[in-house]
Amino acid sequence: MLSKRIIPCLDIKDGRTVKGINFVDLVDAGDPVEQAAVYASQGADELVFLDITATVEKRKTLVDLVRKVGSQVDIPFTVGGGISSIEDVSALLNAGADKISINSSAVKDPSLVDKLALEFGSQCIVVAVDTRFVDGEHIVHVRGGRTPTEKRTFEWVKEVYDRGAGEILLTSMDHDGTKQGFACELMRELNEKVDIPIIASGGAGNMDHFYDVFTHGNADAGLAASIFHFHEIGIPELKRYLLEKGLTIRL
């Protein structure tokens, strides 16, 4: 059985790590380069670095910052924000990223998933899906969660899987920042539709929430931000707790 992964997320705005609730009301949460080094030393399995306003502000991810963060870690490192071409991906991989995450650009042009998977391999192509429950449907949102689309979440996840995505980063906007737990039921249903890893994001507030999403939600990885940034849960303590509960965890 593959180990369940614990992944801190560094949401970046203006070169700083930020955190909000339901994708808004952002507050400063520290220096991403320093945090990356600390998380790697604490035993994080991977890192995710998202320039959360890159698409909204119509600019590219801060490649120089990616390079600095990448130089501090020796664990897999995913980068997202404003990525829309093969050239963008090449620049980020050359700067130190192991994987890239696309969201709005994939919704705008789904064939981008095919092109990137063909050029770089599915293993380094993550499709981030920001979803909210609207009028009885799980609906995909773009532009940092600001804009609803006509795409239904289940259909979209299946489509990007068919197009060659190697991993899904699923964020429940309804749960994001609430610390009330992950969207376990949604995770479980999506896992039944695709045969690639799904990272659960949005809602982590305590150690039991990770256990729940790994067992009831069948998630392959649990991603969180504020509980790690503000030292509410330590990664070593979380991993020991999950190991004691019988999960396969890499210490």
C-alpha positions in Angstrom: 0.0 0.0 0.0 1.3 3.5 -0.9 2.0 5.8 2.0 -0.5 8.6 2.6 1.2 11.9 2.1 1.1 15.1 4.2 1.5 18.2 2.1 1.8 21.8 3.3 0.6 24.4 0.9 2.2 27.7 0.4 -0.3 30.2 -1.1 1.8 33.1 -2.4 0.8 36.7 -3.0 3.3 39.5 -3.5 6.1 37.1 -2.5 4.6 36.3 0.9 2.7 33.3 2.1 -1.0 34.2 2.8 -4.0 32.4 4.1 -7.7 33.2 4.0 -11.2 31.7 4.5 -13.2 30.5 1.5 -10.5 32.0 -0.7 -10.9 35.6 0.6 -9.8 37.8 3.6 -6.2 37.0 3.1 -3.7 37.5 6.0 0.1 37.3 6.0 1.4 33.9 7.1 5.2 34.2 6.6 8.1 33.9 4.3 7.7 31.0 1.8 11.4 30.3 1.5 11.9 29.9 5.2 8.7 27.9 5.5 9.7 25.5 2.7 13.0 24.7 4.5 11.3 24.1 7.8 8.6 21.9 6.4 11.1 19.8 4.5 13.1 19.3 7.7 10.0 18.4 9.6 9.2 15.5 7.3 6.6 16.9 4.9 6.2 14.5 2.0 5.8 17.2 -0.6 5.2 20.9 -0.9 2.7 22.8 -3.1 3.5 26.4 -4.0 0.6 28.3 -5.5 0.8 31.9 -6.7 -2.9 32.5 -6.1 -3.3 35.8 -7.9 -1.1 35.0 -10.9 -4.1 34.3 -13.2 -6.2 37.1 -11.8 -3.4 39.7 -12.3 -2.6 38.2 -15.7 1.1 37.6 -14.9 3.3 34.6 -14.6 4.3 32.7 -11.5 7.3 34.2 -9.8 10.0 32.0 -11.2 12.8 33.5 -9.1 10.9 32.8 -5.9 10.3 29.2 -7.2 14.0 28.9 -7.7 14.7 30.1 -4.1 12.2 27.7 -2.6 13.4 24.8 -4.7 16.9 25.3 -3.5 15.8 24.8 0.1 14.0 21.5 -0.3 14.8 17.9 -1.2 11.2 16.7 -1.5 8.8 16.8 -4.4 7.6 20.3 -5.1 4.6 21.4 -7.1 4.1 24.9 -8.5 1.0 26.5 -9.8 -0.4 29.9 -10.8 -0.6 31.6 -14.2 0.7 28.5 -16.1 -0.7 28.4 -19.7 2.0 27.0 -22.0 4.7 24.5 -22.6 7.2 27.4 -22.2 5.8 28.2 -18.7 6.2 24.6 -17.6 9.7 24.4 -18.9 10.7 27.5 -17.0 9.2 26.3 -13.7 10.7 22.8 -14.0 14.1 24.3 -14.8 13.7 26.6 -11.8 13.4 23.6 -9.5 9.8 22.4 -9.5 9.1 18.7 -9.8 5.5 19.1 -10.8 3.3 21.8 -12.1 -0.4 22.6 -11.3 -2.8 24.0 -13.8 -6.4 25.1 -13.2 -7.9 28.1 -15.0 -5.8 27.6 -18.1 -7.0 23.9 -18.4 -10.6 24.9 -18.1 -10.1 27.5 -20.8 -8.3 25.1 -23.1 -8.7 21.4 -22.0 -6.3 20.3 -24.8 -3.5 22.0 -22.7 -3.6 18.9 -20.4 -3.0 16.6 -23.4 -0.1 18.8 -24.7 1.6 19.0 -21.3 1.2 15.3 -20.5 2.7 14.4 -23.9 5.6 16.9 -23.6 6.6 16.3 -20.0 4.9 13.1 -18.9 1.7 12.7 -16.8 3.7 12.2 -13.7 4.4 15.9 -13.4 1.1 17.3 -14.5 -1.3 18.1 -11.7 -4.8 19.5 -12.4 -6.1 21.6 -9.6 -9.9 21.7 -9.3 -11.6 24.3 -7.1 -15.1 23.2 -6.5 -18.2 24.7 -4.8 -21.6 23.2 -4.2 -24.1 25.4 -6.1 -27.8 24.7 -6.6 -27.4 21.0 -5.9 -24.3 20.5 -8.1 -20.6 20.5 -7.5 -19.4 23.2 -9.9 -15.8 24.0 -11.0 -14.6 27.5 -10.3 -11.6 29.4 -11.8 -9.5 32.5 -11.4 -8.5 31.7 -7.8 -12.0 30.5 -7.0 -13.6 33.8 -8.0 -15.5 32.7 -11.2 -18.0 29.8 -11.5 -17.9 27.8 -14.8 -20.4 25.6 -16.5 -18.3 22.5 -15.8 -19.6 19.9 -13.3 -16.8 18.7 -11.0 -17.3 15.0 -11.5 -17.3 15.3 -15.3 -14.3 17.6 -15.3 -12.2 15.4 -13.2 -13.0 12.4 -15.4 -12.1 14.5 -18.5 -8.7 15.6 -17.3 -7.9 12.1 -16.2 -8.7 10.9 -19.7 -6.6 13.6 -21.2 -3.5 12.6 -19.2 -3.4 14.3 -15.9 -1.2 12.5 -13.4 -2.8 13.8 -10.2 -5.8 15.9 -9.1 -5.5 18.6 -6.4 -9.1 18.9 -5.2 -10.1 22.0 -3.1 -13.5 22.2 -1.6 -14.2 26.0 -1.5 -17.1 25.3 0.9 -14.6 23.8 3.4 -11.5 26.0 2.7 -10.2 27.7 5.8 -13.2 26.6 8.0 -11.2 23.9 9.9 -14.3 21.8 10.0 -12.9 18.9 8.1 -12.3 17.8 4.5 -15.0 17.1 2.0 -14.7 13.3 2.5 -17.9 12.2 0.7 -16.9 14.2 -2.4 -13.4 12.8 -2.2 -14.7 9.2 -2.0 -17.0 9.6 -5.0 -14.3 11.2 -7.1 -11.9 8.4 -6.2 -14.3 5.9 -7.7 -14.2 7.6 -11.1 -10.4 8.0 -11.7 -7.4 5.8 -11.2 -4.9 8.6 -10.3 -3.9 10.1 -6.9 -6.2 12.8 -5.5 -4.9 15.3 -3.0 -7.6 16.6 -0.6 -7.5 20.3 0.2 -9.8 22.6 2.2 -11.0 22.2 5.7 -8.2 20.6 7.8 -8.5 21.7 11.4 -7.2 18.8 13.5 -5.5 15.4 13.2 -8.8 13.4 13.0 -9.7 15.3 9.9 -6.6 13.8 8.1 -7.5 10.4 9.4 -11.1 10.8 8.1 -10.1 11.9 4.6 -7.6 9.1 4.3 -10.0 6.4 5.4 -13.6 7.6 4.6 -12.5 9.8 1.7 -9.8 7.4 0.4 -7.6 10.4 -0.4 -4.0 9.8 -1.4 -2.7 12.9 0.2 -3.9 15.6 2.6 -3.0 19.2 2.0 -3.3 22.1 4.5 -2.0 25.6 5.0 -2.9 27.6 8.1 -2.7 24.8 10.7 0.9 24.3 9.7 1.8 27.9 9.1 0.4 29.0 12.5 1.8 25.9 14.3 -1.5 24.5 15.3 -0.4 21.0 14.3 3.1 19.8 13.9 3.9 17.5 10.9 5.9 15.0 13.0 3.1 14.8 15.6 0.5 14.4 12.9 2.5 11.6 11.2 3.0 9.7 14.4 -0.7 10.0 15.2 -1.7 8.6 11.8 0.8 5.8 12.1 -0.6 4.9 15.5 -4.1 4.8 14.0 -2.9 2.1 11.5 -2.2 4.2 8.3 0.8 3.7 6.1 2.9 6.8 6.7 6.4 7.7 5.8 8.3 9.0 8.9 
